[in-house]
Amino acid sequence: MSDVERDIRERLVEMAKRMWDEGLTTKTGLYWGGGNISMRVPGTDRVLIKPSGFSFVELKPEDFIVVDLNGNVLEGVNKPSSETPMHTTILRNRIDCCLKNCAW
């Protein structure tokens, strides 16, 4: 795993907790933390996405699933979010969604 990908995983965990604290995600069904979060690894076709059914408040960097821009699982043992096709479509077509606020 690259240093950039490790940093993204840590940032996603931090952002997920901030989203929870701000009330942007709530309890749905049996799981705490309905909703999803993802980010494309700059300069690659790799996307890190929250796994299905995982709590925003208990996420760890290693929990994220790696998919390609077509939603195919590349790494991870859990099921990726059911919203993976939407996330990958946006990240495939709007590179600026990733790069505006990144320091890489």
C-alpha positions as CSV (number, residue, x, y, z in Angstrom):
1,M,0.0,0.0,0.0
2,S,1.3,3.4,-0.9
3,D,1.8,6.2,1.6
4,V,-0.8,8.2,-0.3
5,E,-3.4,5.4,0.0
6,R,-2.6,5.0,3.7
7,D,-3.1,8.7,4.2
8,I,-6.4,8.6,2.3
9,R,-7.7,5.8,4.5
10,E,-6.8,7.8,7.6
11,R,-8.5,10.9,6.2
12,L,-11.6,8.9,5.3
13,V,-11.9,7.6,8.9
14,E,-11.5,11.1,10.2
15,M,-14.1,12.5,7.8
16,A,-16.5,9.7,8.6
17,K,-16.3,10.6,12.3
18,R,-16.8,14.2,11.5
19,M,-19.9,13.4,9.4
20,W,-21.3,11.4,12.3
21,D,-20.6,14.2,14.8
22,E,-22.3,16.8,12.4
23,G,-25.4,14.6,12.1
24,L,-24.8,13.9,8.4
25,T,-25.2,10.2,8.9
26,T,-27.7,8.4,11.2
27,K,-28.8,5.0,12.4
28,T,-30.5,3.1,9.7
29,G,-31.8,-0.5,10.0
30,L,-29.5,-2.6,12.2
31,Y,-26.4,-0.5,11.5
32,W,-25.1,2.7,12.9
33,G,-23.9,5.1,10.3
34,G,-26.1,4.9,7.2
35,G,-24.5,6.4,4.1
36,N,-21.2,6.0,2.4
37,I,-17.9,7.7,1.8
38,S,-15.3,7.1,-0.9
39,M,-12.3,8.7,-2.6
40,R,-10.3,8.0,-5.7
41,V,-6.6,7.5,-5.2
42,P,-5.1,10.4,-7.3
43,G,-3.4,9.3,-10.5
44,T,-4.9,5.8,-10.3
45,D,-8.1,3.9,-11.2
46,R,-8.4,2.8,-7.5
47,V,-11.2,3.9,-5.3
48,L,-11.5,3.4,-1.6
49,I,-15.1,3.0,-0.4
50,K,-16.8,2.2,2.9
51,P,-17.9,-1.4,3.2
52,S,-21.6,-2.2,3.4
53,G,-23.0,-2.3,6.9
54,F,-20.0,-0.7,8.7
55,S,-20.5,2.0,11.3
56,F,-19.2,5.5,10.5
57,V,-18.1,5.8,14.1
58,E,-16.2,2.5,14.3
59,L,-14.5,2.6,10.9
60,K,-10.8,1.8,10.8
61,P,-8.4,2.6,7.9
62,E,-8.1,-1.1,7.0
63,D,-11.9,-1.5,6.7
64,F,-12.1,0.3,3.3
65,I,-12.6,-1.8,0.2
66,V,-10.6,-1.0,-2.9
67,V,-12.5,-1.1,-6.2
68,D,-11.6,-0.1,-9.7
69,L,-13.5,2.7,-11.6
70,N,-16.0,0.0,-12.8
71,G,-16.7,-1.2,-9.3
72,N,-14.8,-4.4,-9.4
73,V,-13.4,-5.4,-6.0
74,L,-9.5,-5.3,-6.1
75,E,-8.8,-5.6,-2.3
76,G,-10.8,-6.3,0.8
77,V,-12.8,-9.1,2.3
78,N,-16.1,-7.3,3.0
79,K,-18.8,-6.3,0.6
80,P,-18.5,-2.8,-0.9
81,S,-21.3,-0.3,-0.5
82,S,-24.4,-0.9,-2.6
83,E,-23.8,2.7,-3.8
84,T,-20.4,1.8,-5.3
85,P,-21.7,2.2,-8.9
86,M,-22.8,5.7,-8.2
87,H,-19.6,6.6,-6.4
88,T,-17.4,5.2,-9.2
89,T,-19.4,6.9,-11.9
90,I,-18.9,10.2,-10.3
91,L,-15.2,9.6,-9.6
92,R,-14.7,8.3,-13.1
93,N,-16.3,11.4,-14.7
94,R,-15.4,14.2,-12.3
95,I,-11.7,14.0,-11.5
96,D,-12.0,17.5,-9.9
97,C,-14.1,16.0,-7.1
98,C,-11.0,14.4,-5.8
99,L,-8.3,16.9,-6.5
100,K,-9.7,20.2,-5.3
101,N,-8.9,19.6,-1.7
102,C,-6.1,17.1,-1.8
103,A,-2.5,18.0,-0.9
104,W,-1.0,15.3,-3.2
